[in-house]
Amino acid sequence: MPFRFWIGFWVMVALLIIVAFELSFLVRYITRFTEECFACLVAVIFIYEAFHKLSDIREHQPVHIGQSCSRY
């Protein structure tokens, strides 16, 4: 646990420095591999959220297959 704490602490310090001095322009120096990994992560998060919302809809508004509808 202390190892994870120190990793998190130093990442936090680095990110605070980046934010404080507006060093976001340095992103263009990141390798294409890192950019593709980040894009893949974002895509996976969007896909996961879509399926999660679909499962919530299915739980709250189930589809009744095979039942006749008397209104039509």
PQR file with spaces between the fields and no chain letter, atoms N, CA, C, O and H, PARSE charges and radii, in Angstrom:
ATOM       1  N    MET     1       0.811   -1.202    0.000 -0.4000 1.5000
ATOM       2  CA   MET     1       0.000    0.000    0.000 -0.0000 2.0000
ATOM       3  C    MET     1       0.855    1.267    0.000  0.5500 1.7000
ATOM       4  O    MET     1       0.505    2.209   -0.711 -0.5500 1.4000
ATOM       5  N    PRO     2       1.944    1.347    0.747 -0.5600 1.5000
ATOM       6  CA   PRO     2       2.745    2.576    0.704  0.2800 2.0000
ATOM       7  C    PRO     2       3.314    2.836   -0.692  0.5500 1.7000
ATOM       8  O    PRO     2       3.460    3.989   -1.099 -0.5500 1.4000
ATOM       9  N    PHE     3       3.635    1.765   -1.427 -0.4000 1.5000
ATOM      10  CA   PHE     3       4.170    1.917   -2.774 -0.0000 2.0000
ATOM      11  C    PHE     3       3.154    2.607   -3.668  0.5500 1.7000
ATOM      12  O    PHE     3       3.506    3.514   -4.423 -0.5500 1.4000
ATOM      13  H    PHE     3       3.517    0.828   -1.097  0.4000 1.0000
ATOM      14  N    ARG     4       1.906    2.189   -3.591 -0.4000 1.5000
ATOM      15  CA   ARG     4       0.842    2.808   -4.388 -0.0000 2.0000
ATOM      16  C    ARG     4       0.621    4.255   -3.969  0.5500 1.7000
ATOM      17  O    ARG     4       0.358    5.120   -4.804 -0.5500 1.4000
ATOM      18  H    ARG     4       1.621    1.452   -2.978  0.4000 1.0000
ATOM      19  N    PHE     5       0.729    4.508   -2.684 -0.4000 1.5000
ATOM      20  CA   PHE     5       0.567    5.883   -2.202 -0.0000 2.0000
ATOM      21  C    PHE     5       1.614    6.799   -2.818  0.5500 1.7000
ATOM      22  O    PHE     5       1.281    7.885   -3.293 -0.5500 1.4000
ATOM      23  H    PHE     5       0.942    3.805   -2.005  0.4000 1.0000
ATOM      24  N    TRP     6       2.876    6.375   -2.817 -0.4000 1.5000
ATOM      25  CA   TRP     6       3.939    7.219   -3.337 -0.0000 2.0000
ATOM      26  C    TRP     6       3.828    7.409   -4.837  0.5500 1.7000
ATOM      27  O    TRP     6       4.145    8.483   -5.348 -0.5500 1.4000
ATOM      28  H    TRP     6       3.145    5.492   -2.431  0.4000 1.0000
ATOM      29  N    ILE     7       3.382    6.384   -5.554 -0.4000 1.5000
ATOM      30  CA   ILE     7       3.162    6.545   -6.992 -0.0000 2.0000
ATOM      31  C    ILE     7       2.065    7.579   -7.226  0.5500 1.7000
ATOM      32  O    ILE     7       2.220    8.489   -8.040 -0.5500 1.4000
ATOM      33  H    ILE     7       3.125    5.511   -5.139  0.4000 1.0000
ATOM      34  N    GLY     8       0.969    7.432   -6.514 -0.4000 1.5000
ATOM      35  CA   GLY     8      -0.134    8.383   -6.636 -0.0000 2.0000
ATOM      36  C    GLY     8       0.268    9.789   -6.248  0.5500 1.7000
ATOM      37  O    GLY     8      -0.148   10.757   -6.885 -0.5500 1.4000
ATOM      38  H    GLY     8       0.843    6.693   -5.853  0.4000 1.0000
ATOM      39  N    PHE     9       1.073    9.906   -5.207 -0.4000 1.5000
ATOM      40  CA   PHE     9       1.520   11.216   -4.742 -0.0000 2.0000
ATOM      41  C    PHE     9       2.362   11.919   -5.803  0.5500 1.7000
ATOM      42  O    PHE     9       2.149   13.099   -6.084 -0.5500 1.4000
ATOM      43  H    PHE     9       1.410    9.119   -4.690  0.4000 1.0000
ATOM      44  N    TRP    10       3.321   11.198   -6.397 -0.4000 1.5000
ATOM      45  CA   TRP    10       4.188   11.819   -7.392 -0.0000 2.0000
ATOM      46  C    TRP    10       3.446   12.119   -8.686  0.5500 1.7000
ATOM      47  O    TRP    10       3.743   13.112   -9.351 -0.5500 1.4000
ATOM      48  H    TRP    10       3.494   10.240   -6.169  0.4000 1.0000
ATOM      49  N    VAL    11       2.499   11.289   -9.048 -0.4000 1.5000
ATOM      50  CA   VAL    11       1.673   11.584  -10.212 -0.0000 2.0000
ATOM      51  C    VAL    11       0.851   12.844   -9.952  0.5500 1.7000
ATOM      52  O    VAL    11       0.701   13.687  -10.837 -0.5500 1.4000
ATOM      53  H    VAL    11       2.258   10.483   -8.507  0.4000 1.0000
ATOM      54  N    MET    12       0.319   12.970   -8.731 -0.4000 1.5000
ATOM      55  CA   MET    12      -0.446   14.153   -8.374 -0.0000 2.0000
ATOM      56  C    MET    12       0.419   15.408   -8.451  0.5500 1.7000
ATOM      57  O    MET    12      -0.024   16.436   -8.965 -0.5500 1.4000
ATOM      58  H    MET    12       0.441   12.285   -8.013  0.4000 1.0000
ATOM      59  N    VAL    13       1.644   15.331   -7.945 -0.4000 1.5000
ATOM      60  CA   VAL    13       2.550   16.481   -7.983 -0.0000 2.0000
ATOM      61  C    VAL    13       2.854   16.862   -9.436  0.5500 1.7000
ATOM      62  O    VAL    13       2.815   18.038   -9.795 -0.5500 1.4000
ATOM      63  H    VAL    13       2.003   14.497   -7.528  0.4000 1.0000
ATOM      64  N    ALA    14       3.152   15.873  -10.254 -0.4000 1.5000
ATOM      65  CA   ALA    14       3.462   16.146  -11.659 -0.0000 2.0000
ATOM      66  C    ALA    14       2.270   16.779  -12.367  0.5500 1.7000
ATOM      67  O    ALA    14       2.435   17.735  -13.124 -0.5500 1.4000
ATOM      68  H    ALA    14       3.184   14.917   -9.962  0.4000 1.0000
ATOM      69  N    LEU    15       1.072   16.255  -12.127 -0.4000 1.5000
ATOM      70  CA   LEU    15      -0.112   16.816  -12.773 -0.0000 2.0000
ATOM      71  C    LEU    15      -0.419   18.219  -12.279  0.5500 1.7000
ATOM      72  O    LEU    15      -0.854   19.062  -13.063 -0.5500 1.4000
ATOM      73  H    LEU    15       0.937   15.478  -11.511  0.4000 1.0000
ATOM      74  N    LEU    16      -0.204   18.486  -11.006 -0.4000 1.5000
ATOM      75  CA   LEU    16      -0.417   19.843  -10.492 -0.0000 2.0000
ATOM      76  C    LEU    16       0.545   20.829  -11.137  0.5500 1.7000
ATOM      77  O    LEU    16       0.160   21.956  -11.449 -0.5500 1.4000
ATOM      78  H    LEU    16       0.150   17.801  -10.369  0.4000 1.0000
ATOM      79  N    ILE    17       1.782   20.420  -11.340 -0.4000 1.5000
ATOM      80  CA   ILE    17       2.756   21.290  -12.012 -0.0000 2.0000
ATOM      81  C    ILE    17       2.341   21.534  -13.450  0.5500 1.7000
ATOM      82  O    ILE    17       2.412   22.664  -13.934 -0.5500 1.4000
ATOM      83  H    ILE    17       2.095   19.504  -11.087  0.4000 1.0000
ATOM      84  N    ILE    18       1.908   20.487  -14.137 -0.4000 1.5000
ATOM      85  CA   ILE    18       1.461   20.628  -15.522 -0.0000 2.0000
ATOM      86  C    ILE    18       0.277   21.579  -15.615  0.5500 1.7000
ATOM      87  O    ILE    18       0.227   22.428  -16.506 -0.5500 1.4000
ATOM      88  H    ILE    18       1.851   19.569  -13.744  0.4000 1.0000
ATOM      89  N    VAL    19      -0.676   21.440  -14.698 -0.4000 1.5000
ATOM      90  CA   VAL    19      -1.858   22.306  -14.709 -0.0000 2.0000
ATOM      91  C    VAL    19      -1.492   23.732  -14.311  0.5500 1.7000
ATOM      92  O    VAL    19      -1.977   24.685  -14.920 -0.5500 1.4000
ATOM      93  H    VAL    19      -0.635   20.751  -13.975  0.4000 1.0000
ATOM      94  N    ALA    20      -0.643   23.889  -13.297 -0.4000 1.5000
ATOM      95  CA   ALA    20      -0.301   25.225  -12.805 -0.0000 2.0000
ATOM      96  C    ALA    20       0.424   26.054  -13.857  0.5500 1.7000
ATOM      97  O    ALA    20       0.210   27.263  -13.951 -0.5500 1.4000
ATOM      98  H    ALA    20      -0.249   23.114  -12.802  0.4000 1.0000
ATOM      99  N    PHE    21       1.279   25.414  -14.647 -0.4000 1.5000
ATOM     100  CA   PHE    21       2.057   26.149  -15.642 -0.0000 2.0000
ATOM     101  C    PHE    21       1.513   25.990  -17.059  0.5500 1.7000
ATOM     102  O    PHE    21       2.172   26.371  -18.026 -0.5500 1.4000
ATOM     103  H    PHE    21       1.453   24.432  -14.571  0.4000 1.0000
ATOM     104  N    GLU    22       0.308   25.428  -17.182 -0.4000 1.5000
ATOM     105  CA   GLU    22      -0.358   25.237  -18.470 -0.0000 2.0000
ATOM     106  C    GLU    22       0.574   24.588  -19.490  0.5500 1.7000
ATOM     107  O    GLU    22       0.811   25.132  -20.569 -0.5500 1.4000
ATOM     108  H    GLU    22      -0.227   25.118  -16.396  0.4000 1.0000
ATOM     109  N    LEU    23       1.087   23.440  -19.137 -0.4000 1.5000
ATOM     110  CA   LEU    23       2.031   22.718  -19.991 -0.0000 2.0000
ATOM     111  C    LEU    23       1.341   21.708  -20.908  0.5500 1.7000
ATOM     112  O    LEU    23       1.968   20.762  -21.385 -0.5500 1.4000
ATOM     113  H    LEU    23       0.894   22.998  -18.261  0.4000 1.0000
ATOM     114  N    SER    24       0.053   21.916  -21.148 -0.4000 1.5000
ATOM     115  CA   SER    24      -0.677   20.962  -21.982 -0.0000 2.0000
ATOM     116  C    SER    24      -0.186   20.965  -23.429  0.5500 1.7000
ATOM     117  O    SER    24      -0.454   20.012  -24.160 -0.5500 1.4000
ATOM     118  H    SER    24      -0.456   22.684  -20.761  0.4000 1.0000
ATOM     119  N    PHE    25       0.522   22.003  -23.860 -0.4000 1.5000
ATOM     120  CA   PHE    25       1.056   22.029  -25.220 -0.0000 2.0000
ATOM     121  C    PHE    25       2.107   20.939  -25.432  0.5500 1.7000
ATOM     122  O    PHE    25       2.446   20.621  -26.572 -0.5500 1.4000
ATOM     123  H    PHE    25       0.740   22.778  -23.266  0.4000 1.0000
ATOM     124  N    LEU    26       2.623   20.366  -24.345 -0.4000 1.5000
ATOM     125  CA   LEU    26       3.626   19.309  -24.457 -0.0000 2.0000
ATOM     126  C    LEU    26       3.038   17.988  -24.939  0.5500 1.7000
ATOM     127  O    LEU    26       3.768   17.039  -25.222 -0.5500 1.4000
ATOM     128  H    LEU    26       2.348   20.625  -23.419  0.4000 1.0000
ATOM     129  N    VAL    27       1.710   17.938  -25.029 -0.4000 1.5000
ATOM     130  CA   VAL    27       1.045   16.710  -25.458 -0.0000 2.0000
ATOM     131  C    VAL    27       1.491   16.318  -26.865  0.5500 1.7000
ATOM     132  O    VAL    27       1.520   15.131  -27.191 -0.5500 1.4000
ATOM     133  H    VAL    27       1.117   18.710  -24.799  0.4000 1.0000
ATOM     134  N    ARG    28       1.834   17.279  -27.688 -0.4000 1.5000
ATOM     135  CA   ARG    28       2.237   16.957  -29.059 -0.0000 2.0000
ATOM     136  C    ARG    28       3.529   16.148  -29.108  0.5500 1.7000
ATOM     137  O    ARG    28       3.836   15.549  -30.139 -0.5500 1.4000
ATOM     138  H    ARG    28       1.811   18.243  -27.424  0.4000 1.0000
ATOM     139  N    TYR    29       4.288   16.118  -28.022 -0.4000 1.5000
ATOM     140  CA   TYR    29       5.529   15.352  -27.979 -0.0000 2.0000
ATOM     141  C    TYR    29       5.323   13.910  -27.504  0.5500 1.7000
ATOM     142  O    TYR    29       6.267   13.120  -27.473 -0.5500 1.4000
ATOM     143  H    TYR    29       4.039   16.605  -27.185  0.4000 1.0000
ATOM     144  N    ILE    30       4.106   13.581  -27.143 -0.4000 1.5000
ATOM     145  CA   ILE    30       3.805   12.218  -26.710 -0.0000 2.0000
ATOM     146  C    ILE    30       3.828   11.317  -27.941  0.5500 1.7000
ATOM     147  O    ILE    30       3.385   11.714  -29.018 -0.5500 1.4000
ATOM     148  H    ILE    30       3.340   14.223  -27.168  0.4000 1.0000
ATOM     149  N    THR    31       4.337   10.124  -27.776 -0.4000 1.5000
ATOM     150  CA   THR    31       4.437    9.223  -28.919 -0.0000 2.0000
ATOM     151  C    THR    31       3.056    8.807  -29.420  0.5500 1.7000
ATOM     152  O    THR    31       2.066    8.883  -28.693 -0.5500 1.4000
ATOM     153  H    THR    31       4.697    9.802  -26.901  0.4000 1.0000
ATOM     154  N    ARG    32       3.012    8.374  -30.654 -0.4000 1.5000
ATOM     155  CA   ARG    32       1.750    7.952  -31.260 -0.0000 2.0000
ATOM     156  C    ARG    32       1.166    6.743  -30.519  0.5500 1.7000
ATOM     157  O    ARG    32      -0.053    6.612  -30.411 -0.5500 1.4000
ATOM     158  H    ARG    32       3.816    8.312  -31.245  0.4000 1.0000
ATOM     159  N    PHE    33       2.033    5.862  -30.009 -0.4000 1.5000
ATOM     160  CA   PHE    33       1.561    4.692  -29.270 -0.0000 2.0000
ATOM     161  C    PHE    33       0.747    5.122  -28.054  0.5500 1.7000
ATOM     162  O    PHE    33      -0.324    4.573  -27.793 -0.5500 1.4000
ATOM     163  H    PHE    33       3.024    5.968  -30.096  0.4000 1.0000
ATOM     164  N    THR    34       1.251    6.096  -27.316 -0.4000 1.5000
ATOM     165  CA   THR    34       0.539    6.581  -26.136 -0.0000 2.0000
ATOM     166  C    THR    34      -0.787    7.212  -26.536  0.5500 1.7000
ATOM     167  O    THR    34      -1.801    7.020  -25.865 -0.5500 1.4000
ATOM     168  H    THR    34       2.121    6.542  -27.528  0.4000 1.0000
ATOM     169  N    GLU    35      -0.776    7.958  -27.620 -0.4000 1.5000
ATOM     170  CA   GLU    35      -2.000    8.586  -28.102 -0.0000 2.0000
ATOM     171  C    GLU    35      -3.030    7.528  -28.486  0.5500 1.7000
ATOM     172  O    GLU    35      -4.210    7.663  -28.162 -0.5500 1.4000
ATOM     173  H    GLU    35       0.047    8.114  -28.165  0.4000 1.0000
ATOM     174  N    GLU    36      -2.591    6.481  -29.171 -0.4000 1.5000
ATOM     175  CA   GLU    36      -3.504    5.420  -29.573 -0.0000 2.0000
ATOM     176  C    GLU    36      -4.034    4.653  -28.356  0.5500 1.7000
ATOM     177  O    GLU    36      -5.202    4.265  -28.332 -0.5500 1.4000
ATOM     178  H    GLU    36      -1.632    6.371  -29.434  0.4000 1.0000
ATOM     179  N    CYS    37      -3.199    4.435  -27.364 -0.4000 1.5000
ATOM     180  CA   CYS    37      -3.646    3.763  -26.133 -0.0000 2.0000
ATOM     181  C    CYS    37      -4.709    4.589  -25.435  0.5500 1.7000
ATOM     182  O    CYS    37      -5.709    4.047  -24.966 -0.5500 1.4000
ATOM     183  H    CYS    37      -2.250    4.750  -27.383  0.4000 1.0000
ATOM     184  N    PHE    38      -4.502    5.893  -25.362 -0.4000 1.5000
ATOM     185  CA   PHE    38      -5.475    6.767  -24.719 -0.0000 2.0000
ATOM     186  C    PHE    38      -6.784    6.783  -25.503  0.5500 1.7000
ATOM     187  O    PHE    38      -7.860    6.735  -24.908 -0.5500 1.4000
ATOM     188  H    PHE    38      -3.689    6.333  -25.743  0.4000 1.0000
ATOM     189  N    ALA    39      -6.703    6.849  -26.831 -0.4000 1.5000
ATOM     190  CA   ALA    39      -7.905    6.828  -27.657 -0.0000 2.0000
ATOM     191  C    ALA    39      -8.664    5.515  -27.481  0.5500 1.7000
ATOM     192  O    ALA    39      -9.894    5.506  -27.439 -0.5500 1.4000
ATOM     193  H    ALA    39      -5.828    6.888  -27.314  0.4000 1.0000
ATOM     194  N    CYS    40      -7.934    4.415  -27.379 -0.4000 1.5000
ATOM     195  CA   CYS    40      -8.561    3.111  -27.161 -0.0000 2.0000
ATOM     196  C    CYS    40      -9.256    3.070  -25.801  0.5500 1.7000
ATOM     197  O    CYS    40     -10.360    2.537  -25.682 -0.5500 1.4000
ATOM     198  H    CYS    40      -6.934    4.423  -27.413  0.4000 1.0000
ATOM     199  N    LEU    41      -8.619    3.625  -24.788 -0.4000 1.5000
ATOM     200  CA   LEU    41      -9.225    3.670  -23.460 -0.0000 2.0000
ATOM     201  C    LEU    41     -10.515    4.462  -23.476  0.5500 1.7000
ATOM     202  O    LEU    41     -11.513    4.036  -22.895 -0.5500 1.4000
ATOM     203  H    LEU    41      -7.723    4.057  -24.885  0.4000 1.0000
ATOM     204  N    VAL    42     -10.509    5.612  -24.134 -0.4000 1.5000
ATOM     205  CA   VAL    42     -11.717    6.431  -24.228 -0.0000 2.0000
ATOM     206  C    VAL    42     -12.817    5.671  -24.960  0.5500 1.7000
ATOM     207  O    VAL    42     -13.975    5.704  -24.542 -0.5500 1.4000
ATOM     208  H    VAL    42      -9.698    5.959  -24.606  0.4000 1.0000
ATOM     209  N    ALA    43     -12.470    4.991  -26.041 -0.4000 1.5000
ATOM     210  CA   ALA    43     -13.461    4.222  -26.798 -0.0000 2.0000
ATOM     211  C    ALA    43     -14.052    3.101  -25.949  0.5500 1.7000
ATOM     212  O    ALA    43     -15.263    2.880  -25.964 -0.5500 1.4000
ATOM     213  H    ALA    43     -11.530    4.965  -26.381  0.4000 1.0000
ATOM     214  N    VAL    44     -13.206    2.402  -25.216 -0.4000 1.5000
ATOM     215  CA   VAL    44     -13.686    1.314  -24.354 -0.0000 2.0000
ATOM     216  C    VAL    44     -14.621    1.857  -23.275  0.5500 1.7000
ATOM     217  O    VAL    44     -15.627    1.226  -22.954 -0.5500 1.4000
ATOM     218  H    VAL    44     -12.223    2.582  -25.203  0.4000 1.0000
ATOM     219  N    ILE    45     -14.299    3.011  -22.720 -0.4000 1.5000
ATOM     220  CA   ILE    45     -15.159    3.609  -21.697 -0.0000 2.0000
ATOM     221  C    ILE    45     -16.521    3.957  -22.289  0.5500 1.7000
ATOM     222  O    ILE    45     -17.548    3.694  -21.663 -0.5500 1.4000
ATOM     223  H    ILE    45     -13.481    3.524  -22.981  0.4000 1.0000
ATOM     224  N    PHE    46     -16.546    4.547  -23.491 -0.4000 1.5000
ATOM     225  CA   PHE    46     -17.821    4.879  -24.123 -0.0000 2.0000
ATOM     226  C    PHE    46     -18.632    3.626  -24.428  0.5500 1.7000
ATOM     227  O    PHE    46     -19.843    3.609  -24.209 -0.5500 1.4000
ATOM     228  H    PHE    46     -15.712    4.761  -23.999  0.4000 1.0000
ATOM     229  N    ILE    47     -17.987    2.581  -24.926 -0.4000 1.5000
ATOM     230  CA   ILE    47     -18.692    1.335  -25.225 -0.0000 2.0000
ATOM     231  C    ILE    47     -19.237    0.707  -23.953  0.5500 1.7000
ATOM     232  O    ILE    47     -20.375    0.239  -23.928 -0.5500 1.4000
ATOM     233  H    ILE    47     -17.003    2.595  -25.104  0.4000 1.0000
ATOM     234  N    TYR    48     -18.430    0.693  -22.895 -0.4000 1.5000
ATOM     235  CA   TYR    48     -18.877    0.135  -21.613 -0.0000 2.0000
ATOM     236  C    TYR    48     -20.088    0.905  -21.087  0.5500 1.7000
ATOM     237  O    TYR    48     -21.071    0.304  -20.653 -0.5500 1.4000
ATOM     238  H    TYR    48     -17.505    1.073  -22.915  0.4000 1.0000
ATOM     239  N    GLU    49     -20.013    2.230  -21.126 -0.4000 1.5000
ATOM     240  CA   GLU    49     -21.129    3.040  -20.636 -0.0000 2.0000
ATOM     241  C    GLU    49     -22.394    2.784  -21.452  0.5500 1.7000
ATOM     242  O    GLU    49     -23.488    2.755  -20.888 -0.5500 1.4000
ATOM     243  H    GLU    49     -19.215    2.718  -21.479  0.4000 1.0000
ATOM     244  N    ALA    50     -22.268    2.599  -22.758 -0.4000 1.5000
ATOM     245  CA   ALA    50     -23.440    2.330  -23.597 -0.0000 2.0000
ATOM     246  C    ALA    50     -24.101    1.013  -23.194  0.5500 1.7000
ATOM     247  O    ALA    50     -25.320    0.952  -23.036 -0.5500 1.4000
ATOM     248  H    ALA    50     -21.379    2.622  -23.215  0.4000 1.0000
ATOM     249  N    PHE    51     -23.304   -0.034  -23.027 -0.4000 1.5000
ATOM     250  CA   PHE    51     -23.875   -1.320  -22.620 -0.0000 2.0000
ATOM     251  C    PHE    51     -24.433   -1.270  -21.201  0.5500 1.7000
ATOM     252  O    PHE    51     -25.438   -1.917  -20.905 -0.5500 1.4000
ATOM     253  H    PHE    51     -22.314    0.016  -23.155  0.4000 1.0000
ATOM     254  N    HIS    52     -23.797   -0.514  -20.337 -0.4000 1.5000
ATOM     255  CA   HIS    52     -24.290   -0.373  -18.967 -0.0000 2.0000
ATOM     256  C    HIS    52     -25.661    0.320  -18.969  0.5500 1.7000
ATOM     257  O    HIS    52     -26.570   -0.097  -18.251 -0.5500 1.4000
ATOM     258  H    HIS    52     -22.981    0.012  -20.577  0.4000 1.0000
ATOM     259  N    LYS    53     -25.802    1.369  -19.772 -0.4000 1.5000
ATOM     260  CA   LYS    53     -27.086    2.062  -19.852 -0.0000 2.0000
ATOM     261  C    LYS    53     -28.149    1.183  -20.498  0.5500 1.7000
ATOM     262  O    LYS    53     -29.314    1.222  -20.102 -0.5500 1.4000
ATOM     263  H    LYS    53     -25.064    1.708  -20.355  0.4000 1.0000
ATOM     264  N    LEU    54     -27.750    0.388  -21.492 -0.4000 1.5000
ATOM     265  CA   LEU    54     -28.706   -0.539  -22.099 -0.0000 2.0000
ATOM     266  C    LEU    54     -29.204   -1.569  -21.092  0.5500 1.7000
ATOM     267  O    LEU    54     -30.386   -1.915  -21.084 -0.5500 1.4000
ATOM     268  H    LEU    54     -26.804    0.356  -21.813  0.4000 1.0000
ATOM     269  N    SER    55     -28.303   -2.059  -20.244 -0.4000 1.5000
ATOM     270  CA   SER    55     -28.737   -3.030  -19.231 -0.0000 2.0000
ATOM     271  C    SER    55     -29.648   -2.381  -18.192  0.5500 1.7000
ATOM     272  O    SER    55     -30.577   -3.018  -17.696 -0.5500 1.4000
ATOM     273  H    SER    55     -27.343   -1.778  -20.250  0.4000 1.0000
ATOM     274  N    ASP    56     -29.386   -1.122  -17.864 -0.4000 1.5000
ATOM     275  CA   ASP    56     -30.284   -0.418  -16.937 -0.0000 2.0000
ATOM     276  C    ASP    56     -31.668   -0.244  -17.544  0.5500 1.7000
ATOM     277  O    ASP    56     -32.679   -0.429  -16.866 -0.5500 1.4000
ATOM     278  H    ASP    56     -28.631   -0.605  -18.267  0.4000 1.0000
ATOM     279  N    ILE    57     -31.710    0.111  -18.822 -0.4000 1.5000
ATOM     280  CA   ILE    57     -33.000    0.262  -19.497 -0.0000 2.0000
ATOM     281  C    ILE    57     -33.730   -1.069  -19.538  0.5500 1.7000
ATOM     282  O    ILE    57     -34.943   -1.123  -19.332 -0.5500 1.4000
ATOM     283  H    ILE    57     -30.889    0.260  -19.373  0.4000 1.0000
ATOM     284  N    ARG    58     -32.994   -2.147  -19.803 -0.4000 1.5000
ATOM     285  CA   ARG    58     -33.621   -3.472  -19.874 -0.0000 2.0000
ATOM     286  C    ARG    58     -34.193   -3.884  -18.518  0.5500 1.7000
ATOM     287  O    ARG    58     -35.235   -4.537  -18.462 -0.5500 1.4000
ATOM     288  H    ARG    58     -32.009   -2.103  -19.969  0.4000 1.0000
ATOM     289  N    GLU    59     -33.525   -3.511  -17.429 -0.4000 1.5000
ATOM     290  CA   GLU    59     -34.032   -3.852  -16.103 -0.0000 2.0000
ATOM     291  C    GLU    59     -35.285   -3.048  -15.759  0.5500 1.7000
ATOM     292  O    GLU    59     -36.233   -3.591  -15.192 -0.5500 1.4000
ATOM     293  H    GLU    59     -32.678   -2.980  -17.475  0.4000 1.0000
ATOM     294  N    HIS    60     -35.294   -1.766  -16.097 -0.4000 1.5000
ATOM     295  CA   HIS    60     -36.402   -0.896  -15.707 -0.0000 2.0000
ATOM     296  C    HIS    60     -37.562   -0.915  -16.693  0.5500 1.7000
ATOM     297  O    HIS    60     -38.708   -0.694  -16.300 -0.5500 1.4000
ATOM     298  H    HIS    60     -34.524   -1.325  -16.558  0.4000 1.0000
ATOM     299  N    GLN    61     -37.287   -1.175  -17.962 -0.4000 1.5000
ATOM     300  CA   GLN    61     -38.312   -1.220  -19.003 -0.0000 2.0000
ATOM     301  C    GLN    61     -38.146   -2.499  -19.822  0.5500 1.7000
ATOM     302  O    GLN    61     -37.704   -2.432  -20.969 -0.5500 1.4000
ATOM     303  H    GLN    61     -36.356   -1.355  -18.281  0.4000 1.0000
ATOM     304  N    PRO    62     -38.487   -3.659  -19.266 -0.5600 1.5000
ATOM     305  CA   PRO    62     -38.260   -4.923  -19.976  0.2800 2.0000
ATOM     306  C    PRO    62     -39.140   -5.041  -21.223  0.5500 1.7000
ATOM     307  O    PRO    62     -40.241   -4.494  -21.284 -0.5500 1.4000
ATOM     308  N    VAL    63     -38.628   -5.761  -22.202 -0.4000 1.5000
ATOM     309  CA   VAL    63     -39.360   -6.020  -23.429 -0.0000 2.0000
ATOM     310  C    VAL    63     -40.105   -7.339  -23.249  0.5500 1.7000
ATOM     311  O    VAL    63     -39.506   -8.350  -22.884 -0.5500 1.4000
ATOM     312  H    VAL    63     -37.733   -6.205  -22.153  0.4000 1.0000
ATOM     313  N    HIS    64     -41.398   -7.327  -23.502 -0.4000 1.5000
ATOM     314  CA   HIS    64     -42.219   -8.523  -23.340 -0.0000 2.0000
ATOM     315  C    HIS    64     -42.402   -9.172  -24.706  0.5500 1.7000
ATOM     316  O    HIS    64     -43.222   -8.727  -25.509 -0.5500 1.4000
ATOM     317  H    HIS    64     -41.885   -6.505  -23.798  0.4000 1.0000
ATOM     318  N    ILE    65     -41.645  -10.210  -24.959 -0.4000 1.5000
ATOM     319  CA   ILE    65     -41.688  -10.889  -26.242 -0.0000 2.0000
ATOM     320  C    ILE    65     -42.666  -12.068  -26.137  0.5500 1.7000
ATOM     321  O    ILE    65     -42.672  -12.795  -25.144 -0.5500 1.4000
ATOM     322  H    ILE    65     -40.979  -10.571  -24.307  0.4000 1.0000
ATOM     323  N    GLY    66     -43.478  -12.239  -27.160 -0.4000 1.5000
ATOM     324  CA   GLY    66     -44.370  -13.387  -27.199 -0.0000 2.0000
ATOM     325  C    GLY    66     -45.716  -13.143  -26.547  0.5500 1.7000
ATOM     326  O    GLY    66     -46.551  -14.047  -26.527 -0.5500 1.4000
ATOM     327  H    GLY    66     -43.473  -11.648  -27.967  0.4000 1.0000
ATOM     328  N    GLN    67     -45.954  -11.983  -26.025 -0.4000 1.5000
ATOM     329  CA   GLN    67     -47.248  -11.683  -25.429 -0.0000 2.0000
ATOM     330  C    GLN    67     -48.060  -10.893  -26.438  0.5500 1.7000
ATOM     331  O    GLN    67     -47.564   -9.948  -27.051 -0.5500 1.4000
ATOM     332  H    GLN    67     -45.276  -11.248  -26.041  0.4000 1.0000
ATOM     333  N    SER    68     -49.314  -11.289  -26.602 -0.4000 1.5000
ATOM     334  CA   SER    68     -50.153  -10.573  -27.559 -0.0000 2.0000
ATOM     335  C    SER    68     -50.636   -9.271  -26.934  0.5500 1.7000
ATOM     336  O    SER    68     -50.892   -9.182  -25.734 -0.5500 1.4000
ATOM     337  H    SER    68     -49.717  -12.057  -26.104  0.4000 1.0000
ATOM     338  N    CYS    69     -50.748   -8.301  -27.768 -0.4000 1.5000
ATOM     339  CA   CYS    69     -51.206   -6.982  -27.322 -0.0000 2.0000
ATOM     340  C    CYS    69     -52.662   -6.843  -27.729  0.5500 1.7000
ATOM     341  O    CYS    69     -52.982   -6.957  -28.912 -0.5500 1.4000
ATOM     342  H    CYS    69     -50.540   -8.373  -28.743  0.4000 1.0000
ATOM     343  N    SER    70     -53.538   -6.600  -26.787 -0.4000 1.5000
ATOM     344  CA   SER    70     -54.967   -6.566  -27.077 -0.0000 2.0000
ATOM     345  C    SER    70     -55.409   -5.228  -27.646  0.5500 1.7000
ATOM     346  O    SER    70     -56.531   -5.126  -28.141 -0.5500 1.4000
ATOM     347  H    SER    70     -53.278   -6.507  -25.826  0.4000 1.0000
ATOM     348  N    ARG    71     -54.580   -4.205  -27.596 -0.4000 1.5000
ATOM     349  CA   ARG    71     -54.989   -2.904  -28.095 -0.0000 2.0000
ATOM     350  C    ARG    71     -55.027   -2.861  -29.613  0.5500 1.7000
ATOM     351  O    ARG    71     -55.766   -2.044  -30.164 -0.5500 1.4000
ATOM     352  H    ARG    71     -53.668   -4.288  -27.193  0.4000 1.0000
ATOM     353  N    TYR    72     -54.294   -3.669  -30.300 -0.4000 1.5000
ATOM     354  CA   TYR    72     -54.201   -3.575  -31.767 -0.0000 2.0000
ATOM     355  C    TYR    72     -54.985   -4.654  -32.396  0.5500 1.7000
ATOM     356  O    TYR    72     -55.034   -4.748  -33.622 -0.5500 1.4000
ATOM     357  H    TYR    72     -53.694   -4.332  -29.852  0.4000 1.0000
